[in-house]
Amino acid sequence: MTSSQSPILTVTLNPALDLSARIPRMEAGPKLRLAEPDWEPGGGGVNVARAIHALGGDVLAWVALGGGSGEQHLRLLHDQRIATHVFDAPCDTRQSWAITDDSGQQYRLQLPGGVWPEAVVDDARASIVAHAKGLVVVSGSQPPGMDAGFVQALAQDLGAARLIVDTSGPALAQLIERPLPHARPLVLRLDQAEAEGLAGRPLTDATDTTAFARQLVRRGVAEHVCLARGADGSVLASEGGAIHCRPPKVEVQSKVGAGDSFTGVFTLALARSDGFSEALRLGTAAAAAAVMTAGTQLCRKEDVTQLRAACTLHQMGA
């Protein structure tokens, strides 16, 4: 990657204070006593910012925070030296838990977050646009009460295609089902479960995934569509073609944060003008690096650097 970069703003509308802990065995009935927990500032855009920072990139994290849990979340961000703009959320910041037992099974529990009034939603959109100087990454879920078309409205406000989106639920459905040619994101990323749910069928191999990604591009959903395939890497499609990047096999400690690590390092590569092929390779290395870490930890720079050379790119046929 080159050293200079354009600005990056990450947007976290529904952040979470993440707890990860271990337990001997998960079972119903008795009190279950967790080991000493680890706390991390979480939420899609926050994790994307943390991954960018870990790779030496410059990033501003726009985060909606509220209440005591929001204050704790902000302290953790400051401890990690993440540049942050806090938007005052109308409710307490939610929490999420990742509990791993001695067998290696992991249980992930998430609260929905509080409801946002319409006036607060409008203020948030204006604030994001005011802080956007380059690429903008919207990652994670939207809070209850926010219109499903928020991302499309934001894309329209930002003008030139510079929005990278990794969202879920009604917001994702709106982007897929009602694409707006004048409000296309630069990149839309989906994980494998989301892609298969929208396709209405299993995407059994990279060829099948590529066909679906190309279909979304043709429909004007986004300029580039990136579909994750778990341990088989990711496919990136655009009007100019499609590429599949496959990572090496790694020992899996926790799958938490793999997608956010991908998005962060992918975005950083684009901000450094490395091009989409290299961005896909580095993002794939970051996702593989993230699953090598325990709990809610993200990718480490040294692991991404080591794994990059073993991530193989394949041009996909028409």
WOHULIN-V176676 format. One record per residue. N is the residue number from 1. RES is the residue in three letters. PSI is psi in whole degrees, -180 to 180 (999 if undefined). Layout:
# WOHULIN-V176676
n->N res->RES psi->PSI
n->N res->RES psi->PSI
This chain:
# WOHULIN-V176676
n->1 res->MET psi->146
n->2 res->THR psi->165
n->3 res->SER psi->-37
n->4 res->SER psi->153
n->5 res->GLN psi->156
n->6 res->SER psi->163
n->7 res->PRO psi->150
n->8 res->ILE psi->131
n->9 res->LEU psi->125
n->10 res->THR psi->143
n->11 res->VAL psi->124
n->12 res->THR psi->102
n->13 res->LEU psi->-30
n->14 res->ASN psi->64
n->15 res->PRO psi->170
n->16 res->ALA psi->144
n->17 res->LEU psi->111
n->18 res->ASP psi->129
n->19 res->LEU psi->133
n->20 res->SER psi->138
n->21 res->ALA psi->164
n->22 res->ARG psi->157
n->23 res->ILE psi->145
n->24 res->PRO psi->-46
n->25 res->ARG psi->136
n->26 res->MET psi->123
n->27 res->GLU psi->155
n->28 res->ALA psi->143
n->29 res->GLY psi->-78
n->30 res->PRO psi->163
n->31 res->LYS psi->134
n->32 res->LEU psi->120
n->33 res->ARG psi->117
n->34 res->LEU psi->152
n->35 res->ALA psi->171
n->36 res->GLU psi->123
n->37 res->PRO psi->160
n->38 res->ASP psi->138
n->39 res->TRP psi->136
n->40 res->GLU psi->148
n->41 res->PRO psi->121
n->42 res->GLY psi->-175
n->43 res->GLY psi->145
n->44 res->GLY psi->-56
n->45 res->GLY psi->-35
n->46 res->VAL psi->-46
n->47 res->ASN psi->-37
n->48 res->VAL psi->-45
n->49 res->ALA psi->-41
n->50 res->ARG psi->-40
n->51 res->ALA psi->-42
n->52 res->ILE psi->-46
n->53 res->HIS psi->-41
n->54 res->ALA psi->-30
n->55 res->LEU psi->8
n->56 res->GLY psi->14
n->57 res->GLY psi->162
n->58 res->ASP psi->133
n->59 res->VAL psi->146
n->60 res->LEU psi->124
n->61 res->ALA psi->114
n->62 res->TRP psi->119
n->63 res->VAL psi->131
n->64 res->ALA psi->114
n->65 res->LEU psi->149
n->66 res->GLY psi->152
n->67 res->GLY psi->-172
n->68 res->GLY psi->-38
n->69 res->SER psi->-32
n->70 res->GLY psi->-39
n->71 res->GLU psi->-41
n->72 res->GLN psi->-41
n->73 res->HIS psi->-45
n->74 res->LEU psi->-39
n->75 res->ARG psi->-41
n->76 res->LEU psi->-39
n->77 res->LEU psi->-44
n->78 res->HIS psi->-38
n->79 res->ASP psi->-33
n->80 res->GLN psi->5
n->81 res->ARG psi->38
n->82 res->ILE psi->121
n->83 res->ALA psi->129
n->84 res->THR psi->138
n->85 res->HIS psi->120
n->86 res->VAL psi->125
n->87 res->PHE psi->131
n->88 res->ASP psi->108
n->89 res->ALA psi->151
n->90 res->PRO psi->8
n->91 res->CYS psi->168
n->92 res->ASP psi->144
n->93 res->THR psi->134
n->94 res->ARG psi->171
n->95 res->GLN psi->157
n->96 res->SER psi->158
n->97 res->TRP psi->140
n->98 res->ALA psi->107
n->99 res->ILE psi->124
n->100 res->THR psi->129
n->101 res->ASP psi->176
n->102 res->ASP psi->-16
n->103 res->SER psi->-9
n->104 res->GLY psi->-6
n->105 res->GLN psi->139
n->106 res->GLN psi->135
n->107 res->TYR psi->124
n->108 res->ARG psi->120
n->109 res->LEU psi->132
n->110 res->GLN psi->138
n->111 res->LEU psi->157
n->112 res->PRO psi->-28
n->113 res->GLY psi->161
n->114 res->GLY psi->164
n->115 res->VAL psi->136
n->116 res->TRP psi->130
n->117 res->PRO psi->157
n->118 res->GLU psi->-39
n->119 res->ALA psi->-36
n->120 res->VAL psi->-38
n->121 res->VAL psi->-44
n->122 res->ASP psi->-42
n->123 res->ASP psi->-39
n->124 res->ALA psi->-44
n->125 res->ARG psi->-44
n->126 res->ALA psi->-38
n->127 res->SER psi->-41
n->128 res->ILE psi->-47
n->129 res->VAL psi->-39
n->130 res->ALA psi->-29
n->131 res->HIS psi->-5
n->132 res->ALA psi->116
n->133 res->LYS psi->-13
n->134 res->GLY psi->-127
n->135 res->LEU psi->144
n->136 res->VAL psi->129
n->137 res->VAL psi->118
n->138 res->VAL psi->114
n->139 res->SER psi->136
n->140 res->GLY psi->178
n->141 res->SER psi->164
n->142 res->GLN psi->149
n->143 res->PRO psi->153
n->144 res->PRO psi->140
n->145 res->GLY psi->-13
n->146 res->MET psi->134
n->147 res->ASP psi->142
n->148 res->ALA psi->-21
n->149 res->GLY psi->12
n->150 res->PHE psi->-45
n->151 res->VAL psi->-41
n->152 res->GLN psi->-39
n->153 res->ALA psi->-39
n->154 res->LEU psi->-42
n->155 res->ALA psi->-38
n->156 res->GLN psi->-41
n->157 res->ASP psi->-38
n->158 res->LEU psi->-19
n->159 res->GLY psi->-113
n->160 res->ALA psi->148
n->161 res->ALA psi->102
n->162 res->ARG psi->20
n->163 res->LEU psi->127
n->164 res->ILE psi->126
n->165 res->VAL psi->131
n->166 res->ASP psi->86
n->167 res->THR psi->-172
n->168 res->SER psi->178
n->169 res->GLY psi->-147
n->170 res->PRO psi->-34
n->171 res->ALA psi->-42
n->172 res->LEU psi->-43
n->173 res->ALA psi->-40
n->174 res->GLN psi->-44
n->175 res->LEU psi->-38
n->176 res->ILE psi->-45
n->177 res->GLU psi->-26
n->178 res->ARG psi->62
n->179 res->PRO psi->144
n->180 res->LEU psi->115
n->181 res->PRO psi->-33
n->182 res->HIS psi->0
n->183 res->ALA psi->42
n->184 res->ARG psi->131
n->185 res->PRO psi->156
n->186 res->LEU psi->-45
n->187 res->VAL psi->137
n->188 res->LEU psi->125
n->189 res->ARG psi->136
n->190 res->LEU psi->145
n->191 res->ASP psi->175
n->192 res->GLN psi->-42
n->193 res->ALA psi->-42
n->194 res->GLU psi->-44
n->195 res->ALA psi->-45
n->196 res->GLU psi->-35
n->197 res->GLY psi->-41
n->198 res->LEU psi->-34
n->199 res->ALA psi->-24
n->200 res->GLY psi->20
n->201 res->ARG psi->161
n->202 res->PRO psi->139
n->203 res->LEU psi->92
n->204 res->THR psi->-25
n->205 res->ASP psi->176
n->206 res->ALA psi->-31
n->207 res->THR psi->-44
n->208 res->ASP psi->-43
n->209 res->THR psi->-42
n->210 res->THR psi->-43
n->211 res->ALA psi->-41
n->212 res->PHE psi->-41
n->213 res->ALA psi->-42
n->214 res->ARG psi->-36
n->215 res->GLN psi->-43
n->216 res->LEU psi->-39
n->217 res->VAL psi->-45
n->218 res->ARG psi->-32
n->219 res->ARG psi->-3
n->220 res->GLY psi->22
n->221 res->VAL psi->-41
n->222 res->ALA psi->161
n->223 res->GLU psi->-38
n->224 res->HIS psi->137
n->225 res->VAL psi->125
n->226 res->CYS psi->120
n->227 res->LEU psi->126
n->228 res->ALA psi->148
n->229 res->ARG psi->31
n->230 res->GLY psi->-131
n->231 res->ALA psi->-12
n->232 res->ASP psi->10
n->233 res->GLY psi->-143
n->234 res->SER psi->155
n->235 res->VAL psi->136
n->236 res->LEU psi->122
n->237 res->ALA psi->147
n->238 res->SER psi->-179
n->239 res->GLU psi->-25
n->240 res->GLY psi->-6
n->241 res->GLY psi->-166
n->242 res->ALA psi->149
n->243 res->ILE psi->140
n->244 res->HIS psi->129
n->245 res->CYS psi->125
n->246 res->ARG psi->130
n->247 res->PRO psi->167
n->248 res->PRO psi->164
n->249 res->LYS psi->135
n->250 res->VAL psi->161
n->251 res->GLU psi->125
n->252 res->VAL psi->121
n->253 res->GLN psi->-43
n->254 res->SER psi->136
n->255 res->LYS psi->-5
n->256 res->VAL psi->130
n->257 res->GLY psi->-3
n->258 res->ALA psi->-46
n->259 res->GLY psi->-41
n->260 res->ASP psi->-37
n->261 res->SER psi->-43
n->262 res->PHE psi->-54
n->263 res->THR psi->-41
n->264 res->GLY psi->-49
n->265 res->VAL psi->-35
n->266 res->PHE psi->-48
n->267 res->THR psi->-42
n->268 res->LEU psi->-41
n->269 res->ALA psi->-41
n->270 res->LEU psi->-40
n->271 res->ALA psi->-24
n->272 res->ARG psi->12
n->273 res->SER psi->36
n->274 res->ASP psi->-11
n->275 res->GLY psi->162
n->276 res->PHE psi->-35
n->277 res->SER psi->-46
n->278 res->GLU psi->-36
n->279 res->ALA psi->-41
n->280 res->LEU psi->-42
n->281 res->ARG psi->-47
n->282 res->LEU psi->-39
n->283 res->GLY psi->-40
n->284 res->THR psi->-41
n->285 res->ALA psi->-38
n->286 res->ALA psi->-41
n->287 res->ALA psi->-43
n->288 res->ALA psi->-39
n->289 res->ALA psi->-36
n->290 res->ALA psi->-38
n->291 res->VAL psi->-12
n->292 res->MET psi->-11
n->293 res->THR psi->155
n->294 res->ALA psi->158
n->295 res->GLY psi->-130
n->296 res->THR psi->15
n->297 res->GLN psi->151
n->298 res->LEU psi->-164
n->299 res->CYS psi->153
n->300 res->ARG psi->142
n->301 res->LYS psi->-44
n->302 res->GLU psi->-34
n->303 res->ASP psi->-41
n->304 res->VAL psi->-45
n->305 res->THR psi->-43
n->306 res->GLN psi->-39
n->307 res->LEU psi->-23
n->308 res->ARG psi->-46
n->309 res->ALA psi->-24
n->310 res->ALA psi->0
n->311 res->CYS psi->120
n->312 res->THR psi->135
n->313 res->LEU psi->138
n->314 res->HIS psi->123
n->315 res->GLN psi->132
n->316 res->MET psi->137
n->317 res->GLY psi->168
n->318 res->ALA psi->999
